[in-house]
Amino acid sequence: MSSDPLDTVAPSGDAVFDYDRRHLLTYAELLDAEKDDIAWQDGALEILGIDPVIDAARAKICWDSHLARARWITGAGLRAAIAAFGEQARTASHRRP
């Protein structure tokens, strides 16, 4: 689980956001959980840090939207993500002393 708090709903659309960069590990964990047929309730608790018993609606919405975003980032959005993350890396490397 990322140390950066998750929004209930992940970004959507064709733009890549800093939020996406900050949550790449979360996206990867969600995709792994899906591949391993982990129940969304277990994934919501372990990956997203949301208890599906206490807050079922938020847990499900968060799970679904972040998993959809993870699929987009690794599918149709991959080119945009590589360009965006590559630009951030180039900018950051120029700031180092």
FIFI-365902 format. One record per residue: residue in three letters; x, y, z of N, C-alpha, C, O, CB in turn. Coordinates in nm, 2 decimals. Each point is the difference from the previous one (the first is absolute). Glycine has a CB too. Example, Ala and Ser with C-alpha at 12.3 -4.5 7.8 and 13.67 -1.06 7.14 Angstrom:
% residues 2
("ALA",(1.32,-0.57,0.78),(-0.09,0.12,0.00),(0.09,0.12,0.00),(0.10,0.00,0.07),(-0.29,-0.12,0.05)) ("SER",(0.15,0.23,-0.19),(0.09,0.11,0.00),(-0.08,0.11,0.08),(0.05,0.11,0.01),(0.07,-0.17,-0.23)) 
% end
This chain:
% residues 97
("MET",(0.08,-0.12,0.00),(-0.08,0.12,0.00),(0.09,0.12,0.00),(0.10,0.01,0.07),(-0.29,-0.13,0.05)) ("SER",(0.15,0.22,-0.20),(0.08,0.12,-0.01),(-0.02,0.08,0.13),(-0.10,0.00,0.07),(0.07,0.01,-0.32)) ("SER",(0.14,0.07,0.28),(-0.01,0.09,0.12),(-0.08,0.12,-0.03),(-0.04,0.08,0.09),(0.26,-0.17,-0.01)) ("ASP",(-0.24,0.12,-0.21),(-0.08,0.12,-0.05),(-0.15,-0.04,0.01),(-0.03,-0.10,-0.06),(0.22,0.18,-0.09)) ("PRO",(-0.27,0.00,0.21),(-0.14,-0.04,0.02),(-0.07,-0.02,-0.14),(0.03,0.08,-0.09),(-0.04,0.04,0.31)) ("LEU",(-0.07,-0.21,-0.23),(-0.08,-0.03,-0.12),(-0.12,0.08,0.00),(-0.07,0.02,0.10),(0.16,-0.25,-0.11)) ("ASP",(-0.12,0.29,-0.11),(-0.14,0.06,-0.02),(-0.09,-0.12,-0.01),(0.04,-0.11,-0.04),(0.05,0.32,-0.08)) ("THR",(-0.22,-0.19,0.15),(-0.10,-0.10,-0.02),(-0.01,-0.04,-0.15),(-0.01,-0.12,-0.03),(-0.11,0.20,0.23)) ("VAL",(0.13,0.01,-0.29),(-0.01,-0.02,-0.14),(0.13,0.04,-0.06),(0.05,0.11,0.01),(-0.30,-0.08,-0.01)) ("ALA",(0.30,-0.13,-0.08),(0.13,0.03,-0.07),(-0.03,0.10,-0.12),(-0.11,0.01,-0.04),(0.20,-0.24,0.11)) ("PRO",(0.02,0.29,-0.11),(-0.02,0.09,-0.12),(-0.05,-0.08,-0.12),(0.01,-0.13,0.00),(0.18,0.28,0.08)) ("SER",(-0.25,-0.08,-0.18),(-0.04,-0.07,-0.12),(0.03,0.09,-0.11),(0.05,0.11,0.01),(-0.23,-0.23,0.11)) ("GLY",(0.16,0.07,-0.24),(0.03,0.08,-0.12),(0.13,-0.04,-0.06),(0.07,-0.09,0.05),(-0.21,0.27,0.04)) ("ASP",(0.18,-0.11,-0.19),(0.13,-0.03,-0.07),(0.12,0.08,0.04),(0.11,-0.02,-0.06),(-0.26,-0.03,-0.13)) ("ALA",(0.14,0.13,0.29),(0.12,0.07,0.06),(0.06,-0.08,0.11),(-0.08,-0.07,0.07),(-0.02,0.29,-0.14)) ("VAL",(0.23,-0.21,0.09),(0.07,-0.07,0.11),(0.02,0.11,0.10),(0.05,0.11,-0.03),(0.06,-0.29,-0.12)) ("PHE",(-0.13,0.15,0.28),(0.01,0.09,0.11),(0.11,-0.04,0.09),(0.04,-0.12,0.01),(-0.28,0.18,-0.03)) ("ASP",(0.29,0.04,0.10),(0.10,-0.03,0.11),(-0.06,-0.11,0.09),(0.07,-0.09,0.05),(0.02,0.32,-0.07)) ("TYR",(-0.22,-0.23,0.04),(-0.07,-0.10,0.09),(0.03,-0.14,-0.06),(0.03,-0.09,0.08),(-0.21,0.25,-0.02)) ("ASP",(0.18,-0.17,-0.19),(0.03,-0.14,-0.06),(0.15,-0.04,0.03),(0.02,-0.11,0.04),(-0.19,0.16,-0.22)) ("ARG",(0.26,0.05,0.17),(0.14,-0.04,0.03),(0.01,-0.04,0.14),(0.07,-0.10,0.04),(0.01,0.27,-0.21)) ("ARG",(-0.14,-0.09,0.26),(0.01,-0.04,0.15),(-0.06,-0.13,0.03),(0.03,-0.06,0.11),(-0.04,0.30,-0.06)) ("HIS",(-0.08,-0.29,-0.13),(-0.07,-0.12,0.03),(0.03,-0.12,-0.09),(-0.08,-0.09,-0.01),(-0.10,0.23,0.10)) ("LEU",(0.29,-0.13,-0.16),(0.03,-0.11,-0.09),(0.02,-0.13,0.07),(-0.05,-0.11,-0.05),(0.17,0.27,-0.09)) ("LEU",(-0.07,-0.16,0.26),(0.02,-0.13,0.07),(-0.14,-0.05,0.04),(-0.02,-0.12,-0.01),(0.24,0.20,0.10)) ("THR",(-0.31,0.00,-0.05),(-0.14,-0.04,0.03),(-0.06,-0.06,-0.13),(-0.06,-0.11,0.01),(0.04,0.29,0.17)) ("TYR",(0.03,-0.12,-0.29),(-0.05,-0.05,-0.13),(0.06,-0.14,-0.03),(-0.08,-0.09,-0.03),(0.05,0.33,-0.05)) ("ALA",(0.16,-0.25,0.10),(0.06,-0.13,-0.02),(-0.05,-0.11,0.09),(-0.03,-0.11,-0.04),(0.23,0.23,-0.04)) ("GLU",(-0.22,-0.08,0.21),(-0.06,-0.10,0.09),(-0.14,-0.04,-0.03),(-0.04,-0.12,0.01),(0.19,0.22,0.17)) ("LEU",(-0.23,0.00,-0.23),(-0.14,-0.04,-0.04),(0.00,-0.09,-0.12),(-0.08,-0.10,0.00),(0.01,0.32,0.09)) ("LEU",(0.16,-0.20,-0.18),(0.01,-0.08,-0.12),(0.04,-0.14,0.04),(-0.05,-0.10,-0.05),(0.10,0.29,-0.10)) ("ASP",(0.05,-0.20,0.24),(0.04,-0.13,0.05),(-0.11,-0.08,0.07),(-0.02,-0.12,-0.02),(0.25,0.21,0.04)) ("ALA",(-0.30,-0.01,0.06),(-0.12,-0.06,0.08),(-0.10,-0.05,-0.10),(-0.06,-0.11,0.02),(0.10,0.26,0.17)) ("GLU",(-0.07,-0.08,-0.29),(-0.10,-0.04,-0.10),(0.05,-0.13,-0.07),(-0.08,-0.09,-0.02),(0.00,0.33,-0.01)) ("LYS",(0.21,-0.24,-0.01),(0.06,-0.11,-0.07),(-0.01,-0.13,0.09),(-0.02,-0.11,-0.05),(0.17,0.26,-0.08)) ("ASP",(-0.13,-0.13,0.26),(0.00,-0.11,0.10),(-0.14,-0.03,0.05),(-0.02,-0.08,0.09),(0.25,0.14,-0.03)) ("ASP",(-0.33,0.00,-0.12),(-0.14,-0.02,0.04),(-0.03,0.02,0.15),(-0.07,-0.07,0.07),(0.06,-0.09,-0.25)) ("ILE",(0.07,0.27,0.23),(-0.02,0.04,0.14),(-0.13,0.07,0.01),(-0.04,0.09,-0.09),(0.29,-0.06,0.13)) ("ALA",(-0.33,-0.06,0.05),(-0.13,0.06,0.02),(0.02,0.15,0.02),(0.09,0.04,0.07),(-0.19,-0.25,0.03)) ("TRP",(0.01,0.29,-0.16),(0.02,0.15,0.02),(-0.01,0.04,0.14),(0.07,0.10,0.04),(-0.17,-0.07,-0.26)) ("GLN",(0.02,-0.10,0.30),(0.00,0.04,0.15),(0.13,-0.01,0.06),(0.05,0.08,0.08),(-0.29,-0.15,-0.07)) ("ASP",(0.31,-0.04,-0.04),(0.13,-0.03,0.06),(0.10,0.10,-0.05),(0.08,0.06,0.07),(-0.13,-0.30,-0.05)) ("GLY",(0.04,0.27,-0.15),(0.09,0.10,-0.06),(-0.02,0.14,0.05),(0.09,0.08,0.02),(-0.08,-0.22,-0.22)) ("ALA",(-0.14,0.17,0.22),(-0.03,0.14,0.05),(0.06,0.02,0.14),(0.06,0.11,0.03),(-0.27,-0.11,-0.16)) ("LEU",(0.21,-0.10,0.21),(0.05,0.01,0.13),(0.16,0.00,0.00),(0.06,0.09,0.06),(-0.26,-0.21,0.03)) ("GLU",(0.26,0.03,-0.16),(0.14,-0.02,0.00),(0.07,0.10,-0.09),(0.11,0.05,0.04),(-0.14,-0.29,0.00)) ("ILE",(-0.02,0.28,-0.15),(0.07,0.09,-0.10),(-0.05,0.14,0.02),(0.09,0.09,0.01),(-0.07,-0.28,-0.17)) ("LEU",(-0.15,0.21,0.17),(-0.05,0.14,0.01),(-0.01,0.05,0.14),(-0.01,0.12,0.02),(-0.11,-0.16,-0.23)) ("GLY",(0.12,-0.05,0.31),(-0.01,0.04,0.14),(-0.14,0.04,0.04),(-0.01,0.08,0.09),(0.25,-0.01,-0.11)) ("ILE",(-0.34,-0.12,-0.05),(-0.14,0.04,0.03),(-0.07,-0.13,0.04),(0.00,-0.10,-0.07),(0.00,0.29,-0.10)) ("ASP",(-0.06,-0.19,0.29),(-0.07,-0.12,0.05),(-0.13,-0.01,-0.07),(-0.09,0.09,0.02),(0.21,-0.07,0.20)) ("PRO",(-0.14,-0.13,-0.30),(-0.13,-0.01,-0.07),(-0.12,-0.04,0.09),(-0.11,0.01,-0.05),(0.25,-0.08,-0.15)) ("VAL",(-0.11,0.04,0.32),(-0.11,-0.03,0.09),(-0.05,0.13,0.06),(-0.12,0.02,0.01),(0.22,-0.24,0.05)) ("ILE",(-0.01,0.31,-0.03),(-0.04,0.13,0.06),(-0.05,0.10,-0.10),(-0.09,0.07,0.02),(0.26,-0.11,0.16)) ("ASP",(-0.10,0.04,-0.30),(-0.04,0.09,-0.10),(0.00,-0.06,-0.14),(0.08,0.02,-0.09),(0.03,0.16,0.22)) ("ALA",(-0.21,-0.27,-0.15),(-0.01,-0.09,-0.12),(-0.02,0.09,-0.12),(0.07,-0.04,-0.10),(-0.17,-0.14,0.24)) ("ALA",(0.02,0.28,-0.14),(-0.02,0.08,-0.12),(0.12,0.07,-0.05),(0.04,-0.01,-0.12),(-0.28,0.04,0.19)) ("ARG",(0.31,0.03,0.02),(0.13,0.07,-0.03),(0.10,-0.10,-0.05),(0.08,0.03,-0.09),(-0.13,0.15,0.26)) ("ALA",(0.06,-0.29,-0.10),(0.10,-0.10,-0.03),(-0.02,-0.05,-0.15),(0.10,-0.01,-0.07),(-0.08,-0.06,0.32)) ("LYS",(-0.14,0.04,-0.28),(-0.03,-0.05,-0.14),(0.02,0.10,-0.10),(0.06,-0.03,-0.11),(-0.23,-0.12,0.21)) ("ILE",(0.13,0.28,-0.08),(0.02,0.10,-0.10),(0.15,0.03,-0.02),(0.05,0.01,-0.11),(-0.27,0.09,0.18)) ("CYS",(0.30,-0.10,0.04),(0.14,0.03,0.00),(0.07,-0.12,-0.08),(0.08,0.03,-0.08),(-0.09,0.10,0.30)) ("TRP",(-0.03,-0.25,-0.18),(0.06,-0.12,-0.07),(-0.03,0.01,-0.15),(0.10,-0.01,-0.08),(-0.13,-0.13,0.29)) ("ASP",(-0.09,0.16,-0.25),(-0.04,0.00,-0.14),(0.07,0.11,-0.08),(0.05,-0.02,-0.11),(-0.27,-0.08,0.18)) ("SER",(0.22,0.22,-0.01),(0.05,0.11,-0.08),(0.16,-0.01,-0.01),(0.05,0.04,-0.10),(-0.25,0.10,0.18)) ("HIS",(0.26,-0.18,0.03),(0.15,-0.01,-0.01),(0.04,-0.12,-0.08),(0.11,0.01,-0.07),(-0.09,0.10,0.29)) ("LEU",(-0.09,-0.22,-0.22),(0.03,-0.11,-0.09),(-0.02,0.04,-0.15),(0.08,-0.04,-0.08),(-0.15,-0.12,0.26)) ("ALA",(-0.04,0.23,-0.20),(-0.02,0.05,-0.14),(0.11,0.09,-0.05),(0.05,0.00,-0.11),(-0.30,-0.01,0.15)) ("ARG",(0.30,0.10,0.06),(0.11,0.09,-0.04),(0.13,-0.08,-0.02),(0.08,0.03,-0.09),(-0.19,0.15,0.22)) ("ALA",(0.13,-0.28,-0.05),(0.12,-0.08,-0.02),(0.00,-0.07,-0.13),(0.10,-0.01,-0.07),(-0.09,-0.03,0.31)) ("ARG",(-0.13,-0.01,-0.28),(-0.01,-0.06,-0.14),(0.03,0.10,-0.11),(0.06,-0.03,-0.10),(-0.23,-0.14,0.19)) ("TRP",(0.12,0.29,-0.07),(0.02,0.10,-0.10),(0.15,0.04,-0.01),(0.05,0.01,-0.11),(-0.29,0.08,0.15)) ("ILE",(0.30,-0.07,0.07),(0.14,0.04,0.01),(0.09,-0.11,-0.07),(0.09,0.04,-0.08),(-0.13,0.09,0.29)) ("THR",(0.00,-0.25,-0.20),(0.08,-0.11,-0.06),(-0.05,-0.04,-0.13),(0.06,-0.09,-0.07),(0.00,0.01,0.30)) ("GLY",(-0.16,0.14,-0.28),(-0.06,-0.03,-0.13),(0.01,0.12,-0.09),(0.10,0.04,-0.05),(-0.25,-0.21,0.15)) ("ALA",(0.03,0.23,-0.13),(-0.02,0.11,-0.09),(0.08,0.12,0.05),(0.04,0.08,-0.08),(-0.26,-0.17,0.02)) ("GLY",(0.24,0.11,0.19),(0.07,0.12,0.05),(0.15,-0.02,0.01),(0.07,0.09,0.05),(-0.27,-0.04,0.07)) ("LEU",(0.26,-0.17,-0.16),(0.14,-0.02,0.03),(0.09,0.10,-0.07),(0.09,0.05,0.07),(-0.15,-0.29,-0.05)) ("ARG",(0.03,0.27,-0.14),(0.09,0.10,-0.07),(-0.01,0.14,0.07),(0.11,0.06,0.02),(-0.15,-0.18,-0.24)) ("ALA",(-0.07,0.16,0.26),(-0.02,0.13,0.07),(0.07,-0.01,0.14),(0.07,0.10,0.04),(-0.29,-0.06,-0.16)) ("ALA",(0.21,-0.15,0.19),(0.06,-0.02,0.13),(0.16,0.01,-0.02),(0.06,0.06,0.08),(-0.26,-0.20,0.00)) ("ILE",(0.25,0.07,-0.17),(0.14,-0.01,-0.02),(0.05,0.14,-0.03),(0.11,0.05,0.05),(-0.12,-0.28,-0.13)) ("ALA",(-0.06,0.30,-0.01),(0.04,0.14,-0.03),(-0.01,0.09,0.12),(0.10,0.08,0.03),(-0.18,-0.11,-0.26)) ("ALA",(-0.02,0.02,0.31),(-0.02,0.09,0.11),(0.10,-0.04,0.11),(0.06,0.09,0.06),(-0.30,-0.07,-0.11)) ("PHE",(0.26,-0.14,0.08),(0.09,-0.04,0.11),(0.15,0.02,-0.05),(0.08,0.04,0.08),(-0.25,-0.21,0.00)) ("GLY",(0.19,0.15,-0.20),(0.14,0.03,-0.06),(0.03,0.15,0.01),(0.11,0.03,0.03),(-0.13,-0.22,-0.18)) ("GLU",(-0.07,0.27,0.12),(0.02,0.15,0.01),(0.02,0.04,0.15),(0.09,0.08,0.02),(-0.24,-0.04,-0.22)) ("GLN",(0.08,-0.10,0.29),(0.02,0.03,0.14),(0.14,-0.04,0.04),(0.07,0.07,0.08),(-0.32,-0.09,-0.03)) ("ALA",(0.29,-0.10,-0.09),(0.13,-0.05,0.03),(0.11,0.09,-0.05),(0.10,0.03,0.06),(-0.19,-0.26,-0.06)) ("ARG",(0.08,0.28,-0.13),(0.10,0.09,-0.06),(0.00,0.13,0.08),(0.11,0.05,0.02),(-0.15,-0.16,-0.25)) ("THR",(-0.07,0.16,0.26),(-0.01,0.13,0.08),(0.06,-0.02,0.13),(0.08,0.09,0.05),(-0.28,-0.02,-0.17)) ("ALA",(0.18,-0.18,0.19),(0.05,-0.02,0.13),(0.15,-0.02,0.00),(0.08,0.05,0.08),(-0.29,-0.15,-0.01)) ("SER",(0.26,0.04,-0.18),(0.15,-0.03,-0.01),(0.07,0.13,-0.02),(0.12,0.01,0.04),(-0.16,-0.23,-0.13)) ("HIS",(-0.02,0.32,0.03),(0.06,0.13,-0.02),(0.01,0.09,0.12),(0.08,0.09,0.01),(-0.16,-0.10,-0.24)) ("ARG",(0.00,-0.03,0.33),(0.00,0.08,0.13),(0.10,-0.05,0.10),(0.03,0.07,0.09),(-0.27,-0.03,-0.13)) ("ARG",(0.30,-0.15,0.01),(0.10,-0.05,0.10),(0.13,0.08,-0.01),(0.04,0.04,-0.11),(-0.14,-0.27,0.09)) ("PRO",(0.16,0.25,0.13),(0.13,0.08,0.00),(0.11,-0.08,-0.06),(0.11,0.05,-0.01),(-0.18,0.07,0.21)) 
% end
